[in-house]
């Protein structure tokens, strides 16, 4: 039986106050080491079972993740959207098939993952490397991806570059990789330089400390798709307690402007490289701007022509429908995962 949102929040509050002592464990047959929880530390938040915290060492620190289900299950990687974190899947995960091992990453600079060192920038294409680090550490050779927004775009890129590894791809309210036309390159570079220096200056200041309500107010004000209930879920992983209140865990450098972007032609090549079945779930309440409409027209025909199976389904809700109304989304994903992969 699916627990109510109130029950989920209550159990999550209890989970949050339990000691989180971790021990090092080696995943046999992999190239990396990850940290896992003691078996009796995590009580889990739903009837689906335990959720485990994972850490994957990287040269600048670690990439964090939370896992639902049991490691022998069918492997699925969850990729969140821009400025979100792994908790974006907290309400969806319990509704998915019970035989999945669903590992949800905190992308670098988000959630519990380490920030890049000062002076280094987060790049769209670098996400491909970070996902591959985690996959190698897990020892996965074949797996599926569920990606929301920017996470979906990263999932597309990975599916194209490593087509033999990705079994199925679920896209939550995203139409294709992000790109910029060649025109405007000079102007965007000037903006990127100024943005980088401004963020570096701001990063030297002590982080602002908020009360829980103030942090929630700021998050909701900055994202029209996030309800206050959603915000509580995201802030559990998106803030940390300090003296006097809470600070956001996400790295200010994530707000830097991109120096160079993929061109439309490059992103078309990426979509052409996706061979696995693709399920695209599009929110009905999202108002598409000119850029989104252009991406739809550019990529949908390519998905239909190049992937082994492509299905787009409209679901009632906004951009975060997977979080604020997961019952609209979960049945479609569950059906998709129970279908045989076309040969």
C-alpha positions in Angstrom: 0.0 0.0 0.0 1.3 3.4 -0.9 1.9 5.6 2.1 0.4 9.1 2.2 2.6 12.1 1.7 2.2 13.1 5.3 3.3 9.6 6.4 6.3 9.8 4.1 7.3 13.1 5.5 7.0 11.8 9.1 9.1 8.8 8.4 11.7 10.8 6.5 11.9 13.2 9.5 12.6 10.1 11.7 15.1 8.8 9.2 16.9 12.2 9.2 17.7 12.0 12.9 19.1 8.5 13.0 22.9 8.2 13.1 24.4 7.8 9.7 27.7 6.1 10.4 29.0 4.6 7.2 31.6 2.0 6.5 33.8 1.4 3.5 32.9 -1.6 1.3 34.4 -2.8 -2.0 32.0 -3.7 -4.8 33.6 -6.9 -6.1 34.6 -6.8 -9.8 34.5 -3.0 -10.1 37.1 -0.4 -10.5 36.1 1.8 -7.6 35.2 1.8 -3.9 32.0 3.1 -2.4 30.8 3.8 1.1 27.6 2.1 2.2 25.5 2.3 5.3 25.4 -0.1 8.2 22.6 -2.5 7.7 20.7 -1.3 10.8 21.2 2.4 10.3 18.7 3.2 7.6 15.1 2.5 8.4 13.8 3.3 4.9 10.9 5.6 4.3 8.3 3.3 2.6 7.3 -0.3 2.4 9.6 -0.7 -0.5 12.5 -1.4 1.8 15.7 0.3 2.8 17.3 3.3 1.1 21.1 3.3 1.4 23.5 6.2 1.1 26.4 5.7 -1.3 29.6 7.6 -1.9 31.8 7.2 -4.9 35.4 8.6 -4.6 36.5 11.2 -7.2 39.7 13.2 -7.5 38.1 16.3 -5.8 36.1 14.4 -3.1 33.0 12.2 -3.7 29.8 11.8 -5.6 26.9 11.0 -3.4 23.9 8.8 -4.2 20.9 7.2 -2.5 19.7 3.7 -3.6 16.3 2.1 -3.4 15.8 -1.6 -3.5 18.4 -4.4 -3.5 21.7 -4.5 -5.5 20.8 -7.8 -7.3 17.7 -6.1 -8.8 17.5 -4.6 -12.3 19.8 -1.6 -12.3 18.4 1.9 -13.0 20.2 5.2 -12.6 18.3 8.3 -11.6 19.5 11.7 -12.8 18.0 14.9 -11.3 17.5 18.3 -12.8 19.4 21.5 -12.5 19.9 22.7 -8.9 17.8 19.7 -7.6 19.2 16.6 -5.9 18.6 12.8 -5.6 15.5 13.5 -3.4 13.6 14.5 -6.5 12.8 10.8 -7.0 11.7 10.2 -3.3 8.0 10.1 -4.0 8.3 8.2 -7.3 10.7 5.5 -6.3 8.3 3.6 -4.0 5.7 3.3 -6.8 8.1 1.7 -9.3 8.5 -2.1 -9.8 9.9 -3.8 -6.7 12.6 -5.6 -8.6 14.5 -2.4 -9.5 17.8 -1.3 -7.9 17.3 2.4 -8.3 20.4 4.5 -7.7 19.8 8.2 -7.7 22.9 10.4 -8.0 23.6 13.8 -6.6 25.4 15.4 -9.5 28.7 17.2 -8.5 28.0 20.4 -6.7 24.4 19.3 -5.8 23.0 17.6 -2.7 25.5 15.7 -0.7 28.2 15.6 -3.5 31.4 17.5 -3.2 31.9 20.8 -4.9 34.5 21.3 -7.6 37.6 23.1 -6.4 37.6 27.0 -6.7 38.4 28.2 -10.2 37.0 25.1 -11.9 33.6 25.2 -13.7 30.8 22.7 -14.1 30.4 21.7 -17.8 27.5 20.0 -19.5 29.8 17.5 -21.2 31.6 16.8 -18.0 28.4 15.2 -16.6 29.0 12.4 -19.1 32.3 11.6 -17.3 30.8 11.8 -13.8 28.0 9.4 -14.7 30.5 7.0 -16.2 32.6 7.1 -13.0 29.5 6.0 -11.0 28.6 3.3 -13.5 32.1 1.8 -13.4 32.1 1.9 -9.6 28.8 0.1 -9.5 30.1 -2.5 -12.0 27.0 -2.2 -14.2 27.4 -3.3 -17.8 23.7 -3.0 -18.8 21.2 -0.6 -17.1 18.4 1.9 -17.6 18.2 5.6 -17.0 15.4 7.8 -15.6 16.3 11.5 -16.1 14.4 14.6 -15.2 14.9 17.9 -17.1 18.7 18.4 -17.3 19.2 14.9 -16.0 17.2 13.6 -18.9 19.4 15.6 -21.3 22.5 14.0 -19.7 20.9 10.6 -19.9 20.4 11.1 -23.7 24.0 12.0 -24.1 25.1 9.0 -22.2 22.8 6.7 -24.1 24.2 7.9 -27.4 27.9 7.6 -26.4 27.4 4.2 -24.8 24.5 2.7 -26.7 25.4 -0.9 -25.7 25.2 -0.1 -22.0 21.7 1.6 -21.8 18.8 -0.8 -22.0 16.0 1.8 -21.6 15.7 5.6 -21.3 12.9 7.5 -19.5 12.8 11.2 -20.1 10.8 13.3 -17.6 9.6 16.5 -19.2 12.6 17.1 -21.4 12.7 17.1 -25.2 16.4 16.8 -26.1 19.9 17.9 -25.4 20.6 21.6 -24.8 22.3 23.6 -27.5 23.0 27.2 -28.6 23.3 28.4 -32.2 26.7 29.6 -33.5 25.3 33.1 -33.8 25.8 35.0 -30.5 29.0 33.1 -29.5 31.0 36.3 -28.9 28.3 37.9 -26.8 27.8 34.7 -24.7 31.5 34.5 -24.0 31.6 38.1 -22.7 28.6 37.3 -20.4 30.3 34.1 -19.2 33.5 35.8 -18.3 31.7 38.5 -16.2 29.5 35.8 -14.6 32.5 33.7 -13.6 34.2 36.6 -11.9 31.0 37.7 -10.2 30.3 34.2 -8.8 34.0 33.9 -7.6 33.6 37.1 -5.7 30.3 36.0 -4.1 31.8 32.7 -3.2 34.4 34.4 -1.0 31.6 35.7 1.3 30.3 33.5 4.2 27.2 31.6 3.0 23.9 33.1 4.1 22.2 31.2 7.0 18.5 30.6 6.8 15.8 29.3 9.1 14.0 26.2 7.7 11.1 28.4 6.7 13.3 31.0 5.1 15.2 28.4 3.0 11.9 26.9 1.9 10.6 30.4 1.0 13.6 31.1 -1.1 13.5 27.7 -2.9 9.8 28.0 -3.8 10.1 31.7 -4.8 12.9 30.8 -7.2 11.1 27.8 -8.9 7.5 28.1 -9.9 7.2 24.3 -10.3 8.1 23.5 -6.7 5.4 23.4 -4.2 6.1 23.9 -0.5 5.6 20.2 0.1 8.1 19.4 -2.7 10.5 21.9 -1.3 10.6 20.1 2.1 11.6 17.0 0.3 14.3 18.7 -1.8 15.7 20.7 1.1 16.4 17.6 3.2 19.3 17.0 0.8 19.7 20.5 -0.4 20.6 22.1 2.9 22.8 21.3 5.9 22.6 22.5 9.5 25.1 25.1 10.8 25.3 27.3 13.8 22.2 29.5 13.7 20.3 27.7 11.0 20.8 26.1 7.6 22.8 26.8 4.4 22.2 25.5 0.9 24.5 22.7 -0.1 24.6 23.5 -3.9 27.7 25.1 -5.2 27.3 28.8 -6.3 29.5 28.0 -9.3 26.6 26.1 -10.8 25.1 29.5 -11.7 28.1 30.3 -13.9 27.2 30.9 -17.6 28.5 28.4 -20.1 31.5 29.5 -22.2 30.8 27.1 -25.1 27.7 25.1 -25.9 26.9 22.2 -28.2 25.6 23.4 -31.6 22.2 22.2 -32.9 24.0 19.9 -35.3 26.0 18.3 -32.6 22.9 17.6 -30.5 21.2 16.1 -33.5 24.1 13.6 -33.9 23.7 12.7 -30.2 20.0 11.9 -30.6 20.6 9.9 -33.7 23.0 7.8 -31.7 20.3 6.7 -29.2 19.3 3.1 -30.1 17.5 2.0 -26.9 13.7 2.2 -26.3 12.8 5.7 -25.1 9.8 6.8 -23.0 9.1 10.6 -23.0 6.7 11.8 -20.4 5.7 15.4 -21.1 3.9 17.6 -18.5 0.6 19.2 -19.7 0.9 22.3 -17.6 4.3 23.3 -18.8 4.1 26.4 -21.1 6.6 25.8 -23.9 8.7 28.8 -25.0 10.1 29.2 -28.4 13.3 27.3 -27.5 11.4 24.3 -26.2 9.1 24.2 -29.3 12.2 24.3 -31.5 13.7 21.4 -29.6 10.6 19.4 -29.9 10.4 19.9 -33.7 14.1 19.1 -34.0 14.4 16.0 -31.9 11.0 14.2 -31.9 11.4 13.0 -35.5 14.9 11.8 -34.8 13.7 9.8 -31.8 11.0 8.3 -33.9 13.3 7.4 -36.7 16.5 6.3 -34.9 15.6 4.7 -31.5 14.3 1.1 -31.5 11.1 2.2 -29.8 9.8 5.7 -29.0 6.7 6.7 -27.0 5.6 10.1 -25.9 2.8 10.4 -23.3 1.3 13.6 -21.9 0.8 13.5 -18.2 -1.3 15.9 -16.1 0.9 18.2 -14.1 3.7 20.6 -14.2 7.4 20.3 -14.8 7.9 18.5 -11.4 4.9 16.1 -11.8 7.1 13.1 -11.0 7.7 14.6 -7.5 4.4 16.4 -6.7 2.0 13.8 -8.3 4.0 10.6 -8.9 0.9 8.5 -9.4 0.5 10.3 -12.8 3.9 9.1 -13.8 4.7 5.8 -12.2 2.2 3.5 -14.1 3.7 4.5 -17.4 7.3 3.9 -16.3 6.3 0.6 -14.7 4.7 -0.6 -17.9 7.7 0.5 -19.9 10.1 -1.4 -17.7 8.0 -4.6 -17.9 8.0 -4.6 -21.7 10.5 -6.7 -23.5 13.3 -4.8 -25.2 12.9 -4.9 -29.0 15.6 -7.1 -30.7 
